[in-house]
Amino acid sequence: MDDFLRLSARTARFTHGAPRAFSFGDDGRLLWFLRSTGPTDAFDSLWVLDTTTGAETRLADPRELCPEPGPLPAAERRLRERTRLVAAGIGSYALSGDGRHAAFALYGRLFEVCAGGAGTPKEIPAAGPALDPRPNADGSRTAYVADDVLYVAPGGRISPDDGARWGLAEFAAAEELGRHRGHWWSPDGVTLLAARVDESALQRRWFADPAHPELPAEDFAYPEAGGPNADVQLWVLGEGGTRIRLDWDADTYPYVSDAGWESATEILLTVQDRLQRRVLLLSADPATGRTRELSRTTHPQWVDPLVPGTPARLADGRMLTSADTPGGAARALAVDGALLTGDGIQVRGVAGIHQGLLLIEAGLRDPSEQQVLLLDPATGELTPVADGPGVHTVSASAGTLLLTCADADGVRRTVRTPDGREFTPADLSEPLPYRVDAVLERVTERGIPTALVLPRGHVPGRRLPVLVDGYGGPGMQDVTADQRRRQHRQWWADQGFAVVTVDNRGTPYVSPAYTHAMYRGFSEVTLDDQVAALHALADRHPDLDLGRVGVRGWSYGGYLAAMAVLRRPDVFHAAAAGAAPTDFRHYDTAYTERYLGLPQDHPEVYERDSLLPDAPELSRPLLLITGLADDNVHPSHTLRLSQALTDAGRPHQLLALPGVTHMTPGGTREKLMALELEFFRRELA
């Protein structure tokens, strides 16, 4: 590897040493976060910043608490995969209701720490490898999960012994619905709302490490498209062993995408039907389990995920929810069903109440940027808080703000207090190597967002081979003003490529209608837009040599790469496809059925979007890559395509990586980039 790739690997893509996982506590006086000691330190410690003084204090160092940690317990490893967490040490933490206490799991051990007093972490005896600990209102009790059982310390087991998994989110919720937790304390810190998950009807997915045949195989329950889902219930577990089940039509609405206590007498939960065309916001009485409908959102294709921060009850009792404007031009907010925002703003998040107004994250201009604004819920009037070029985000508590700006100059974080003082949490990460001057353009009559990165010092008139590098799938934006997303593309450009990234229809933040255009058309929509955008860019930038076009990607991006050379060899001349879901009949329920419907109802859709029938048509170089420990896109996807290519007599390359998961941690991604570079230089010479 060259110097850039070695530095990227050592610094976890320039993230080690950067503060993350911020949470306000104690009415904005405390700002909790995780950070390692520098750019090559992988072990995150727990820190707190006192917003009255700006002083930072390290409260928990994982190397002091666990000098010889050993391997991660399997349940914690899988939870980190679901949340895409690559840092070692303290991966996550949870605060008490008052925000003065934190609890965290560390290699199966359970710890708690208080921000006041001595601030020394205390280990809590656990019944087994502890997972997802959460303290109650005042930090006097901590709930946690061990071996699929929900416990309280002090106390003991609180969930019944009925063979189900208690207190954790099921695979579909954690991977696809944005719900990563399965238990919630009541405001008084006495009662727990807990998820009960029965996975007995699901098929098992198996993993074996061929590099270590002496080790037993590992398995887990997986909800495959068209097959059974986990049976999810919500229960209120009270003192003295009382148990109340929340009652809703779970047969019609099996997915729980959000839940939590709104007050001591009300629980709010959001449930969805299997195809996610109907989403209900329900109010539940924790004393009886009875629910009533507060709002209903429907869409003929699918209802987009909730805007983060919604639903929420306003101070006057009205309900704030997500909505789309008529015609799907914008993602909006609604109050008691009446639209609060219109077509001119794409709402992306609600951070809370600030100065009596709604504090929101939204797009006002190009989809590559994001602004922070105050929104008057009475009039809809907008007031900018942070609206310069770049991607701005915000967290808030009791008048104190944490503002983050990611733009052409890097990343800046500022804590702003109600009395006008400002602090900057220390960032100990490696400075970004490149200032990437990407050309961001909207092309074709559809206004497709694109980014073009050229070699530094490129001389106009010199023709360049093209590398299409992107994702292209729903739920992820690739074309952004955030410099962190461009560093590796600049490296690729400096190897002699014009690097092109395209956010085709189906990707977020342009408009709901743009996103929904992918409905039952993964392959056609993705490939048509990629080709159209590539040709439009070449018309504007004649140095792009469309006689030499490579394409690379991971996950859905791997699907795009393989599909490109299989179906459009006239446009794409070589592909490196990593972790590609080659046949969506074998991907998970919540993601796949949202976009393609049920395979038994629409077999022609699944056949059309499968790459296996295309195997005999391969005429271009194709490098297939898979991690053999990938529990998201199982390696069988890549192996099935390789088998189909072999059966058809089509030569290709296969790189199978023992022990590597979907996240490719530990420098694996950089090693793969070096191999891909050799591949593209050879095939596009």
C-alpha positions, 0 to 999 in steps of 0.5 A: 500500500502507498502512504495514503492508504497506510495512513487511512488504515491506521487512522480508521479513515481519519476517524480515530481521535475525533469526538463522536456520540455526543449527548447532552445531560443535566439540562445542557450543563454536560456534554458527553461524548466518546473519543480516543487519545489520537489518530492511531488510537482505536480505543474510544474513552468516555468523556464529558465537557462541562459547558459552564467552563469548557473543561473536558474530563475523561471518565472511563478509559477502556484500557484501564478497565479491561487491560486484557479484553479478549474477543467481543461477545457475539451479541455485542459484535452483531450489535456493532455491525448493525450500528456500523461501529468500527471503533474499539473500546467503549462503543456506545453508552446510555445516560440516565434520565437526569443526564448525570450518569452513564452506563456502558458495556465493555467486552461483556462487562457492565460499568457505570460512572457519574459525572460528579464527585470522584467520577470513577467507573464502577463495575456492576456485577452482571448475570452474563455477557452484558449488552445495551445497558441503560440507567433509569431516571436517577441512575439508581438502577440499570437495565441490561441484556445478557443471553437474551434475558432482560435484567435490572441491577440491582434486582435481577431477571425481569423478563419471563423465561419463555424462550423468546429474546427480550430487550433487544431489537430484532434484525429487521428493526436494527438493520432496516427500520432505524430502531436499535434498542429494545427496552426503555425506562419509564420517566419515574425509573421504576417500570420498563417497556421491553420488546419480546422477540420470537424468532423461532419461525425464521430460517438460520443463516450459518457462518463457518471460517474456512481458515479455521476448520477446527472452529464450530460454525456460527448461526443466527436467525435471518428474515428472508424476503417472502418468508416469516418475520420475527414476532415482536411484542411490547410489554410493560414490566413493572414492580412485583412482576406485573406484566402488561402487553401493549395491544395493537393489530400486530398481524396487520402491523408487524413492524415496530419502528419506534417506541418510547415513553412520552410521559408516565401515563403514555407510551408512543409507538409507531407501527407499520404494515409488512409492505410499509405502505401504512404507518400508524402512530399509536398512543398506549396506556401503560396501565392497561395496554390499550392503544389508540390511533393518533395519526395514519400515513399511507403511500401507494408505494412505501412510506419513507422512514420517519424524520428523526425527532418525530413523532413528538408532542408539542408543548400545547399537546399537538402532535408533530409528525413526518409527511410528504407534500402533495406530489412528493416534491418535499419531505415535510413536517405536519402538526396534527396532520396539517402541513407545516412546511412546503415544497421549498424545504426538504426536512431531514431532522428535528433536534428539539425546541430552542428559544420556543421554536422548532430546531430543524435540519433541512435542505434549502438549496442543493441536495448536497448541502444541509442547513440548521434552521429555527421553524415557528410551528405557529406560522411556518417562518424559518430563521437560519442558525447555520446556513453556509455552504456545507453540511450542518448538523445540530444537537440541543438541550436547554438552550445549549447547542452543539453545531457541526459544520462539514465543508470544504475546509474540514469539520468544525464543532462548536458548543454555544451556550445561552449566554453566548459563550462558545467552546470547541470539543478537542478533535485529535484526529488526523487532519484530512489529507486533501482539500477536494475540489469536487465539481458538483452538478445536476444533470439530465432532465431529471436533475440527477446529482453528480460529483466529479473529482479530477487528479490534482494538477490535471491539465485540461486536454488530457484524456482520463479513464473514468472510474464510477465509484458510488452506492446508488441504492435507497437510504444513502446519499453519496454526492455531498459537500462533506469533505470526509466523503471525498478523501478516498475519491481524490486518492483514486483520481490521483492514480489517474482516473476521473472519478464520477459519483452519481446519486440516481433516482432512489437515493434520498434528499432530492425529493420523495418522488425522486426516491420513490421512482425506484419502486419495483425497479432497482436494476432498470432505474439505477442503471438507466440513471447512471448511464445517462448521468455519465454521458451528460458529464462527458458532454460537459467535460470532454477529458472523460474518456468513455472508451475506458470506464471502470465501476466499483462499489460495495453492498448495493454499490457492488450490485450496481458494479456487477450489473453494469458490466453484465448488462451494459458492456457497451458503457462499462468496461471493468467492474470490482463488485464487493458484497453485492446482493446478487439476488434479492430473493435472499435478502432481508424482508424489511428492506427488500419488500419495501421496494420490490413487494413480496416475491410470491406476489411479484416473482417477475420483479425479483427475477428482473432484478436478479443478476444470476440470469445475466451470468452467461452474458458477461464479456467484461472483466469482473472482480467479485469480493465478499467477506465470509463473515458478512451477516448483512449481505451473506457471502452466498450472494457472491458465491451464487453469482460466481457459480452461475458464471462458472456454469456458463463458462464465463471467466471472472475473479473471486476474492473471498475474505475469511473473517471479514464482515460487511464493514471491512474493518482493520484496514481491510478496505484499504488493502482491497483498494490497492488490489482494485487499483492493480485490477483497473490499471490492467483492465483499462490500460 
